[in-house]
Amino acid sequence: AVSAVQPKIVGTRDVGKVLTVENGVWKPSPITLKDQWYRNGAAIPGATGLSYTLTTADAGTTITVRASGSRTGLTTTSSTSAASLILRRLTTAPTPKVTGTARVGRTLSVTTGTWVPAPINLKYQWLRNGKAISGATASTYALTSTDVGSTISVTVTGSKTGFVSVSKTSVATAAVAK
């Protein structure tokens, strides 16, 4: 019989990205290998190469690849990869808005809008002239003299298990006044 190696799927698990299979070394050499890609355990028609481009139909499903090795005079052997969960996309990821007065001593807040599907884990990063402000990762930001003359914006990143993380940045404030 052919000595099989478990294939390994590599690549970004996101719609539109390409997954490839690493088949490893099967013995005895030479072996003829054929790969078949599966979505939730069902063969994907036409998906028989070393790579597979993920489609919207794959979002939220499990993809595997089965390699079959054959050689004249030996029993064909097959091996299936570990399952790979394909990430889904958030259906709503609104652009945040900064509220408050751009003046030293005032506090700016972020309005995130409604991210879907809930619940979403939101993280914040405040920016001065487009560059991250060290330690400014709360939903509010207190303006200091360092901010005078600069514009302030905020990037909100939404994440959820099984979904692609999304980052959105607000429009910048007017220049901060003294």
Secondary structure, DSSP 4 states (H G I P E B T S, - for coil): --B----EEES--STT-EEEEE----BSSS-EEEEEEEETTEEPTT--SSEEE--GGGTTSEEEEEEEEE-TTS--EEEEPPPEEPPB--SB-PPPEEES--BTT-EEEEE----BSSP-EEEEEEEETTEEPTT--SSEEE--GGGBT--EEEEEEEE-TTB--EEEEPPPPSPBB-
